[in-house]
Amino acid sequence: MTPRIRGNDYTVLEPPALGSAWTPSLRASVVIPAYGAQAKLDLTLAGLAAQTYPADLLEVIVVDNGSDPPLRLPEIRPRGTRLLVCEAPGRARARNAGLAAATGDVIHWMDSDVVPEREEVEAHMRWHHLAPYLSVTSYLRFSTAELPAPEEVAGADDLAGLFEPAEPHAWIEDLVARSQGLTRSPRPFSIHIGGASSANVRLFERAGAMDPEMILGQDTEMGYRLAQAGAVFIPDPEARAYHLGPSMRMRDSERINRVSHALVTDRVPGYRWLRTHPSRQWKVPQVEVVVDATAGSYDEVRATVDGVLAGTVTDLAVVMTGPWDELAPEQRAPLRDPRLDLVLLRAHYAHEGRVRLATTPPDTTSPYRLRVPPGWSPGEDTLGRLLEVLRGRERGLVSVLLAEDAEGIVVARLERTEAFARAALIAAEGENADDLVDEMFGTYWVDGESFGFSAFGEAASYLSPRAAYRARVSAQAEVERLTKEVERLRGQVVKWREEAGRWRKSAVEFRREIGALRKQISALRRAQGQSQGQGLRGIARGLSRPFTFKKS
């Protein structure tokens, strides 16, 4: 049974040790786009000629991308090496030419200035024998050493003696370290590099070829699409190679990022921090919402679609499915047309850029897909809240219970694209996709009413953008007013505290004065007591003497 890897936690797999007795059976196609730099290409092919992976399971396709003079195949090269010519400029086009010509089970991208260690291909392929949906990346080191002869490369047991000292691929190694080997990374596809990555050909069948419009950033964009096709990404520190010279990013990182970000932003929704505009549309939307136009009336379908378009999540597209190519509107008696509702829907949304008409839901590269039955309207922030549940719990599916009766239940579904793509890759006959997604990613149920879904006719009216703007301005003004009032009260509190401090100081002085007065009173009382005591004692003495009466 094909392993069911949860998320990107490939640690459940146990690849054989390099050099151990294992029997490979998959063919590897190493595709090398090249433009000029014959001396470096010679070293790349010399490194591939010394590989420990069986030569009869290895083919190498060099694609000359219009070099002048044309490239040639050197004497030291793998036995199954071919040279193709792709005159159309661009590394993506050259790779696509090699991909189209490849016959292997696994495609291994390699740049013409990368020299692999003897066990590099074996390190990749041992993983691919364990599951058909893996993408493996080598650890590169960047060397500025003087180029050796091809014979030295082919005969070396360890290339370190030829290319060290060298610099590591720092950002990749840092990403791997921070995410526990990519097992906890939310975007493991970022590690996909064309210089030394491999993937099963079944993933490319689902993901498609490289995008020739990407003049930079094409490796990241290809990695993103591999992820949506169901890939698990593995960085293998035992798959090692040397890059001859610094990378483009090392030479000019700021300018490279400026160009690649401009192109990647439109195609990779996973980099949400690059999509800073609050409402504009992108080539690949973050969410694709599917509504079956044949499952409800014009009014019910419109209520659902309009509810989606009015929400807080604007980075989306609505796919409205139906037999659109078969529609032929009745011109003489339009009200009698049995497909009038579909005709109205097509006309109503024909010029809405976020609504697309399709016969069936097409394969999507959007990371999320929401399926909503007609007649159920999401609330203003319903989709945003559902996305938080799916992302926060790292689930593959959130099911929303909308209604339940004796006939069954009505459900909306927010699906993670990569989860269902992976399930499709490994599902056995009769195996339920939802069960596989639950096993590999997890599923979750929520209540529709709690998340703001409303049945047809019960949804609140929409605020126009201008009304929403005025409400926001009014709220901001109220916040500013309350902020000022809070500051005023804080100032008053400070004054009260200062006054209370003065009162406490006065109270202390009063206590001191009262204490002094009490001491004085006590002293006076003692003095008075003493004087009174002396007078009484004199009287007592006088009374104690005998009286003498004189005769007159």
C-alpha positions as CSV (number, residue, x, y, z in Angstrom):
1,M,0.0,0.0,0.0
2,T,1.2,3.5,-0.8
3,P,2.3,5.4,2.3
4,R,-0.2,8.0,3.6
5,I,2.1,10.9,4.7
6,R,0.3,13.4,7.0
7,G,1.0,16.9,5.8
8,N,4.7,17.2,5.0
9,D,5.9,14.8,7.7
10,Y,8.0,12.5,5.6
11,T,9.8,11.1,8.7
12,V,7.4,8.1,8.6
13,L,9.4,6.9,5.6
14,E,12.6,4.8,6.0
15,P,14.8,5.1,3.0
16,P,17.7,2.6,2.6
17,A,21.1,3.8,3.6
18,L,23.4,5.0,0.8
19,G,25.5,2.2,-0.5
20,S,23.4,-0.5,1.1
21,A,22.0,-3.5,-0.7
22,W,18.7,-2.4,-2.2
23,T,17.3,-3.0,-5.6
24,P,16.2,0.1,-7.5
25,S,13.7,-0.2,-10.4
26,L,12.7,3.4,-11.3
27,R,14.3,5.2,-14.2
28,A,15.7,8.7,-13.5
29,S,15.8,11.4,-16.2
30,V,18.3,14.1,-15.4
31,V,17.3,17.3,-17.4
32,I,20.0,19.9,-17.8
33,P,19.2,23.2,-19.5
34,A,22.5,24.8,-20.7
35,Y,23.6,28.0,-22.3
36,G,27.3,28.3,-23.1
37,A,29.9,27.5,-20.3
38,Q,31.0,24.3,-21.9
39,A,33.8,23.8,-19.3
40,K,31.3,23.8,-16.4
41,L,28.9,21.5,-18.3
42,D,31.8,19.0,-18.8
43,L,32.2,18.9,-15.0
44,T,28.5,18.3,-14.5
45,L,28.5,15.4,-16.9
46,A,31.7,14.0,-15.4
47,G,30.0,14.0,-12.0
48,L,27.0,12.2,-13.4
49,A,29.2,9.7,-15.1
50,A,30.5,8.6,-11.7
51,Q,27.1,8.0,-10.0
52,T,26.4,5.0,-7.9
53,Y,22.9,4.7,-9.3
54,P,22.6,2.0,-12.0
55,A,23.6,3.3,-15.4
56,D,20.9,1.4,-17.1
57,L,18.3,3.3,-15.0
58,L,19.8,6.7,-15.7
59,E,19.3,9.0,-18.7
60,V,20.7,12.5,-19.0
61,I,19.1,15.1,-21.3
62,V,21.2,18.2,-22.1
63,V,19.2,21.0,-23.7
64,D,21.3,23.5,-25.5
65,N,19.3,26.8,-25.2
66,G,20.8,28.5,-28.3
67,S,24.5,28.5,-27.3
68,D,27.0,30.1,-29.8
69,P,29.1,28.1,-30.5
70,P,26.8,25.1,-30.0
71,L,27.4,22.9,-27.0
72,R,28.8,19.4,-27.5
73,L,28.8,16.2,-25.4
74,P,32.2,15.6,-23.8
75,E,33.9,12.2,-23.7
76,I,33.3,11.7,-20.0
77,R,29.5,11.5,-19.7
78,P,26.9,9.0,-18.6
79,R,26.1,6.3,-21.2
80,G,22.5,7.3,-21.7
81,T,23.2,11.0,-22.5
82,R,21.4,12.9,-25.2
83,L,21.8,16.5,-26.5
84,L,18.7,18.4,-27.6
85,V,18.5,22.0,-29.0
86,C,15.9,24.5,-27.9
87,E,16.4,27.7,-29.8
88,A,13.6,29.6,-27.9
89,P,15.4,31.5,-25.1
90,G,14.6,30.9,-21.5
91,R,15.5,28.2,-19.0
92,A,11.8,27.3,-18.5
93,R,11.5,26.5,-22.2
94,A,14.7,24.5,-22.2
95,R,13.5,22.5,-19.2
96,N,10.1,21.9,-20.8
97,A,11.9,20.5,-24.0
98,G,13.8,18.1,-21.8
99,L,10.7,17.2,-19.8
100,A,8.9,16.4,-23.0
101,A,11.7,14.1,-24.2
102,A,12.3,12.4,-20.8
103,T,11.3,8.7,-20.5
104,G,12.1,8.2,-16.8
105,D,9.8,7.7,-13.8
106,V,11.4,10.6,-12.0
107,I,12.5,14.0,-13.4
108,H,15.7,15.3,-11.8
109,W,16.4,19.0,-12.6
110,M,20.1,19.9,-12.6
111,D,21.8,23.1,-13.7
112,S,24.8,22.9,-16.0
113,D,27.0,24.5,-13.3
114,V,26.2,22.0,-10.6
115,V,28.5,19.0,-10.0
116,P,26.9,16.1,-8.0
117,E,28.7,13.9,-5.5
118,R,28.8,10.2,-6.5
119,E,25.8,9.2,-4.5
120,E,23.6,12.3,-5.3
121,V,21.2,10.5,-7.7
122,E,21.0,7.5,-5.5
123,A,20.1,9.7,-2.5
124,H,17.2,11.1,-4.5
125,M,15.9,7.9,-6.0
126,R,15.9,5.9,-2.7
127,W,13.1,8.2,-1.6
128,H,11.1,8.0,-4.8
129,H,10.9,4.2,-4.5
130,L,8.9,4.7,-1.3
131,A,6.1,6.9,-2.6
132,P,5.0,8.4,-5.9
133,Y,4.4,11.9,-4.7
134,L,7.7,13.1,-3.4
135,S,9.9,16.1,-4.4
136,V,13.6,15.8,-3.1
137,T,16.1,18.6,-3.0
138,S,19.9,18.4,-2.7
139,Y,22.1,20.4,-0.4
140,L,24.3,22.7,-2.5
141,R,27.5,24.3,-1.6
142,F,28.8,27.2,-3.6
143,S,32.4,27.0,-4.6
144,T,34.8,29.6,-6.2
145,A,37.6,27.1,-6.5
146,E,39.6,26.8,-9.8
147,L,37.9,24.4,-12.1
148,P,39.5,20.9,-12.1
149,A,39.7,18.6,-15.0
150,P,36.7,16.4,-15.8
151,E,38.9,13.3,-15.1
152,E,39.5,14.6,-11.6
153,V,35.8,14.9,-11.0
154,A,35.0,11.5,-12.4
155,G,37.7,9.8,-10.3
156,A,37.1,11.6,-7.0
157,D,35.5,9.7,-4.1
158,D,34.7,13.0,-2.4
159,L,34.4,16.3,-4.3
160,A,35.3,18.3,-1.1
161,G,39.0,18.0,-2.0
162,L,38.3,19.7,-5.3
163,F,35.8,22.4,-4.4
164,E,36.2,23.3,-0.7
165,P,36.2,25.8,0.9
166,A,32.6,26.6,-0.2
167,E,29.6,28.4,1.1
168,P,26.3,26.6,2.1
169,H,22.9,27.4,0.6
170,A,22.2,29.4,3.8
171,W,18.6,30.4,3.3
172,I,17.5,26.8,2.6
173,E,19.4,25.4,5.5
174,D,18.0,28.0,7.8
175,L,14.4,27.3,6.5
176,V,15.0,23.6,7.1
177,A,16.4,24.1,10.6
178,R,13.5,26.4,11.6
179,S,10.8,24.0,10.4
180,Q,12.1,20.7,11.8
181,G,13.3,19.6,8.4
182,L,10.3,21.1,6.6
183,T,7.9,18.9,8.5
184,R,6.4,22.0,10.2
185,S,6.7,24.5,7.4
186,P,3.5,26.1,6.0
187,R,5.2,26.5,2.6
188,P,7.6,23.6,2.1
189,F,7.5,24.1,-1.7
190,S,9.8,27.1,-1.2
191,I,12.7,24.6,-1.1
192,H,12.2,23.5,-4.7
193,I,15.2,24.7,-6.7
194,G,15.9,23.8,-10.3
195,G,19.6,23.4,-9.7
196,A,19.2,20.0,-7.9
197,S,15.5,18.9,-7.3
198,S,13.6,15.8,-8.4
199,A,9.9,14.8,-8.5
200,N,7.9,11.8,-9.7
201,V,6.7,12.3,-13.3
202,R,3.1,11.7,-12.1
203,L,3.3,15.0,-10.2
204,F,4.4,16.8,-13.4
205,E,1.4,15.3,-15.2
206,R,-0.9,16.9,-12.7
207,A,1.1,20.2,-12.2
208,G,2.0,20.8,-15.8
209,A,5.3,22.1,-17.3
210,M,7.3,25.1,-16.3
211,D,5.8,28.6,-17.0
212,P,7.8,30.2,-19.8
213,E,6.5,33.7,-18.8
214,M,8.4,33.4,-15.6
215,I,11.8,35.0,-16.4
216,L,12.8,34.6,-12.7
217,G,11.2,32.8,-9.8
218,Q,10.2,29.9,-12.0
219,D,11.5,27.3,-9.5
220,T,9.4,28.6,-6.7
221,E,6.3,28.8,-9.0
222,M,6.9,25.2,-10.2
223,G,7.3,24.1,-6.6
224,Y,4.0,25.7,-5.7
225,R,2.2,23.9,-8.4
226,L,3.9,20.6,-7.4
227,A,2.5,21.2,-3.9
228,Q,-1.0,21.7,-5.3
229,A,-0.5,18.4,-7.2
230,G,0.0,16.7,-3.8
231,A,3.8,16.7,-3.4
232,V,5.7,16.1,-0.2
233,F,9.0,18.0,-0.1
234,I,12.1,16.4,1.3
235,P,15.5,18.1,1.9
236,D,18.1,15.4,2.0
237,P,21.5,16.4,3.5
238,E,23.0,13.3,2.0
239,A,22.2,14.4,-1.5
240,R,25.1,16.7,-2.0
241,A,26.4,18.8,-4.9
242,Y,28.7,21.7,-5.6
243,H,27.5,24.8,-7.5
244,L,30.3,26.4,-9.5
245,G,30.4,30.0,-8.4
246,P,27.8,32.0,-6.5
247,S,24.2,31.9,-7.4
248,M,22.4,34.9,-9.0
249,R,20.7,35.6,-5.7
250,M,24.1,35.8,-3.9
251,R,25.4,38.2,-6.6
252,D,22.4,40.6,-6.6
253,S,19.7,39.6,-4.0
254,E,17.8,42.9,-3.9
255,R,17.3,43.1,-7.7
256,I,16.5,39.4,-8.0
257,N,13.8,39.7,-5.3
258,R,12.3,42.7,-7.0
259,V,11.8,40.8,-10.3
260,S,10.9,37.4,-8.9
261,H,8.4,38.9,-6.4
262,A,6.6,40.8,-9.1
263,L,6.1,37.5,-11.0
264,V,5.5,35.1,-8.1
265,T,2.9,37.3,-6.4
266,D,0.4,36.8,-9.3
267,R,0.9,33.0,-9.3
268,V,1.6,31.9,-5.7
269,P,-1.2,32.7,-3.3
270,G,0.8,31.1,-0.5
271,Y,2.9,34.2,-0.2
272,R,0.1,36.2,1.2
273,W,2.3,39.0,2.5
274,L,3.1,40.0,-1.1
275,R,-0.5,40.5,-1.9
276,T,-0.9,43.7,-0.1
277,H,-3.6,45.3,-2.2
278,P,-7.0,44.9,-0.5
279,S,-9.2,44.1,-3.5
280,R,-7.3,43.5,-6.8
281,Q,-7.4,40.2,-8.7
282,W,-4.6,37.8,-9.4
283,K,-3.9,35.1,-12.0
284,V,-4.2,32.4,-9.4
285,P,-6.8,33.4,-6.7
286,Q,-6.5,32.2,-3.1
287,V,-9.9,30.6,-3.2
288,E,-11.9,29.1,-6.0
289,V,-15.7,28.9,-5.3
290,V,-17.7,26.3,-7.3
291,V,-21.4,26.7,-7.7
292,D,-23.5,24.3,-9.8
293,A,-25.8,26.5,-11.9
294,T,-28.0,23.5,-12.8
295,A,-28.8,22.7,-9.2
296,G,-31.0,25.8,-8.5
297,S,-33.0,28.6,-10.0
298,Y,-31.6,31.8,-11.4
299,D,-32.5,33.6,-8.2
300,E,-31.0,30.9,-5.9
301,V,-27.7,30.7,-7.9
302,R,-27.5,34.5,-8.0
303,A,-28.0,34.7,-4.2
304,T,-25.1,32.4,-3.6
305,V,-22.7,33.9,-6.1
306,D,-23.5,37.5,-5.1
307,G,-23.0,36.5,-1.4
308,V,-19.6,35.2,-2.2
309,L,-18.6,38.3,-4.2
310,A,-19.8,40.6,-1.4
311,G,-17.6,39.0,1.2
312,T,-14.5,40.2,3.0
313,V,-12.3,37.8,1.0
314,T,-11.8,39.4,-2.4
315,D,-8.9,37.2,-3.6
316,L,-11.2,34.6,-5.2
317,A,-12.8,33.4,-8.3
318,V,-16.3,31.8,-8.8
319,V,-16.6,28.9,-11.2
320,M,-20.2,28.5,-12.2
321,T,-20.7,25.1,-13.8
322,G,-23.4,24.3,-16.4
323,P,-23.9,23.3,-20.1
324,W,-23.0,26.8,-21.3
325,D,-21.8,25.6,-24.8
326,E,-25.2,24.0,-25.4
327,L,-27.3,27.2,-24.7
328,A,-29.1,28.7,-27.7
329,P,-31.4,31.4,-26.4
330,E,-34.9,31.4,-27.7
331,Q,-35.4,34.6,-29.7
332,R,-39.1,34.4,-30.6
333,A,-40.6,33.2,-27.3
334,P,-37.8,33.7,-24.7
335,L,-40.2,33.2,-21.7
336,R,-40.9,29.7,-22.9
337,D,-37.2,28.7,-23.1
338,P,-36.7,25.7,-20.7
339,R,-33.2,26.9,-20.0
340,L,-34.1,30.5,-19.5
341,D,-32.5,30.6,-16.0
342,L,-29.2,29.4,-17.4
343,V,-29.4,32.0,-20.2
344,L,-30.0,34.7,-17.6
345,L,-27.1,33.6,-15.4
346,R,-24.7,33.6,-18.3
347,A,-25.9,37.1,-19.3
348,H,-25.8,38.4,-15.8
349,Y,-22.2,37.4,-15.1
350,A,-20.8,37.5,-18.6
351,H,-18.7,40.7,-17.7
352,E,-17.9,39.9,-14.1
353,G,-14.2,39.3,-14.0
354,R,-14.3,37.1,-10.9
355,V,-16.9,34.7,-12.4
356,R,-15.9,32.0,-14.8
357,L,-18.2,29.7,-16.7
358,A,-17.2,26.0,-17.1
359,T,-18.8,22.8,-18.1
360,T,-17.2,20.9,-15.2
361,P,-14.9,22.2,-12.4
362,P,-11.4,22.3,-13.9
363,D,-8.3,21.3,-12.1
364,T,-7.2,24.2,-9.9
365,T,-3.9,25.6,-8.7
366,S,-5.7,27.7,-6.1
367,P,-4.8,26.4,-2.6
368,Y,-8.5,26.3,-1.5
369,R,-11.8,25.3,-3.2
370,L,-15.2,26.1,-1.7
371,R,-18.2,24.2,-2.9
372,V,-21.6,25.8,-2.1
373,P,-25.0,24.5,-3.1
374,P,-27.2,27.2,-4.8
375,G,-29.6,29.0,-2.5
376,W,-27.2,29.3,0.4
377,S,-25.5,32.6,0.9
378,P,-22.3,33.0,2.9
379,G,-22.2,36.0,5.3
380,E,-19.8,38.9,4.8
381,D,-17.0,37.2,6.7
382,T,-18.0,33.6,6.4
383,L,-15.3,32.6,4.0
384,G,-12.6,34.4,5.9
385,R,-13.6,32.5,9.1
386,L,-13.7,29.2,7.3
387,L,-10.2,29.8,5.9
388,E,-8.9,30.5,9.5
389,V,-10.3,27.2,10.6
390,L,-8.7,25.3,7.8
391,R,-5.3,27.0,8.1
392,G,-5.2,27.1,11.9
393,R,-6.0,23.4,12.3
394,E,-4.0,22.4,9.2
395,R,-6.9,20.4,8.0
396,G,-7.6,19.1,4.5
397,L,-11.4,19.7,4.6
398,V,-13.9,21.7,6.5
399,S,-17.5,20.5,6.0
400,V,-20.3,23.0,6.8
401,L,-23.7,21.6,7.9
402,L,-26.3,23.8,6.3
403,A,-29.5,21.9,6.8
404,E,-30.7,18.4,7.9
405,D,-34.0,16.6,7.4
406,A,-35.4,13.1,6.8
407,E,-34.0,13.1,3.2
408,G,-30.4,13.8,4.3
409,I,-28.1,16.8,4.9
410,V,-27.1,19.8,2.8
411,V,-23.4,20.6,3.1
412,A,-20.9,23.2,1.9
413,R,-17.2,22.2,1.7
414,L,-14.0,24.1,1.9
415,E,-11.3,21.8,0.5
416,R,-7.5,22.1,0.6
417,T,-6.4,21.5,-3.0
418,E,-3.1,19.6,-2.2
419,A,-4.9,17.3,0.1
420,F,-7.4,16.1,-2.5
421,A,-4.7,16.0,-5.2
422,R,-2.6,13.7,-3.0
423,A,-5.6,11.5,-2.3
424,A,-6.3,11.2,-6.0
425,L,-2.6,10.0,-6.6
426,I,-2.8,7.2,-4.1
427,A,-6.5,6.2,-4.0
428,A,-7.1,2.5,-4.6
429,E,-10.2,1.4,-6.5
430,G,-13.3,2.2,-4.5
431,E,-11.4,4.1,-1.8
432,N,-13.1,7.3,-0.6
433,A,-11.2,10.5,-1.2
434,D,-12.6,12.1,2.0
435,D,-11.4,9.2,4.1
436,L,-7.9,9.5,2.6
437,V,-7.8,13.3,3.2
438,D,-8.9,12.7,6.8
439,E,-6.1,10.2,7.3
440,M,-3.4,12.5,5.8
441,F,-4.6,16.0,6.7
442,G,-7.6,15.7,8.9
443,T,-11.2,16.9,8.5
444,Y,-13.5,19.2,10.6
445,W,-17.2,19.9,10.8
446,V,-18.8,23.3,11.6
447,D,-22.4,24.5,11.8
448,G,-23.5,26.7,8.9
449,E,-25.6,29.1,10.9
450,S,-22.8,29.8,13.4
451,F,-20.6,30.7,10.4
452,G,-23.0,33.1,8.8
453,F,-24.7,31.0,6.1
454,S,-28.3,32.0,5.3
455,A,-30.9,30.1,3.3
456,F,-32.4,31.7,0.2
457,G,-34.5,34.8,1.0
458,E,-33.0,35.2,4.5
459,A,-29.7,36.9,3.8
460,A,-29.2,40.5,4.9
461,S,-29.0,43.2,2.2
462,Y,-25.5,44.2,1.1
463,L,-23.8,47.4,1.9
464,S,-22.7,49.3,-1.1
465,P,-19.0,50.1,-1.2
466,R,-19.8,53.8,-0.6
467,A,-22.1,53.0,2.3
468,A,-19.4,50.8,3.7
469,Y,-16.8,53.6,3.2
470,R,-19.1,56.1,5.0
471,A,-19.7,53.7,7.9
472,R,-15.9,53.1,8.2
473,V,-15.2,56.9,8.1
474,S,-17.9,57.4,10.7
475,A,-16.5,54.7,12.9
476,Q,-13.0,56.1,12.5
477,A,-14.2,59.5,13.5
478,E,-16.0,58.0,16.5
479,V,-12.8,56.2,17.4
480,E,-10.8,59.4,17.2
481,R,-13.4,61.2,19.3
482,L,-13.3,58.5,22.0
483,T,-9.5,58.4,21.8
484,K,-9.4,62.2,22.5
485,E,-11.9,61.8,25.3
486,V,-9.8,59.0,26.8
487,E,-6.8,61.2,26.6
488,R,-8.7,64.1,28.3
489,L,-9.8,61.7,31.1
490,R,-6.3,60.4,31.5
491,G,-5.1,64.0,31.9
492,Q,-7.8,64.6,34.4
493,V,-6.8,61.5,36.3
494,V,-3.2,62.7,36.3
495,K,-4.4,66.0,37.8
496,W,-6.5,64.2,40.4
497,R,-3.5,62.0,41.3
498,E,-1.4,65.1,41.7
499,E,-4.0,66.8,43.9
500,A,-4.5,63.6,45.9
501,G,-0.7,63.6,46.4
502,R,-0.9,67.1,47.8
503,W,-3.8,66.1,50.0
504,R,-1.8,63.1,51.3
505,K,1.2,65.4,52.0
506,S,-1.1,67.9,53.8
507,A,-2.6,65.1,55.8
508,V,0.8,63.9,56.9
509,E,1.7,67.5,58.1
510,F,-1.7,67.7,59.9
511,R,-0.9,64.4,61.6
512,R,2.5,65.7,62.7
513,E,0.9,68.9,64.1
514,I,-1.8,66.9,65.9
515,G,0.9,64.7,67.3
516,A,2.8,67.7,68.6
517,L,-0.4,69.2,70.1
518,R,-1.2,65.9,71.8
519,K,2.3,65.9,73.3
520,Q,1.8,69.4,74.6
521,I,-1.6,68.5,76.0
522,S,-0.1,65.5,77.7
523,A,2.7,67.7,79.2
524,L,0.2,70.3,80.4
525,R,-2.0,67.6,82.0
526,R,1.0,66.2,83.8
527,A,2.0,69.6,85.0
528,Q,-1.5,70.4,86.1
529,G,-1.6,67.0,87.9
530,Q,1.6,67.7,89.7
531,S,0.5,71.2,90.9
532,Q,-2.8,69.9,92.0
533,G,-1.1,67.1,93.9
534,Q,1.2,69.5,95.8
535,G,-1.8,71.6,96.9
536,L,-3.7,68.7,98.2
537,R,-0.8,67.3,100.1
538,G,-0.4,70.7,101.9
539,I,-4.0,70.7,102.9
540,A,-3.7,67.2,104.1
541,R,-0.7,68.1,106.3
542,G,-2.6,71.0,107.8
543,L,-5.5,68.9,108.6
544,S,-3.4,66.3,110.3
545,R,-2.0,68.8,113.0
546,P,-4.1,69.0,116.3
547,F,-6.2,72.0,116.8
548,T,-5.6,74.3,119.9
549,F,-8.4,76.4,121.2
550,K,-7.5,79.6,122.9
551,K,-9.5,80.9,125.8
552,S,-10.8,84.3,125.3
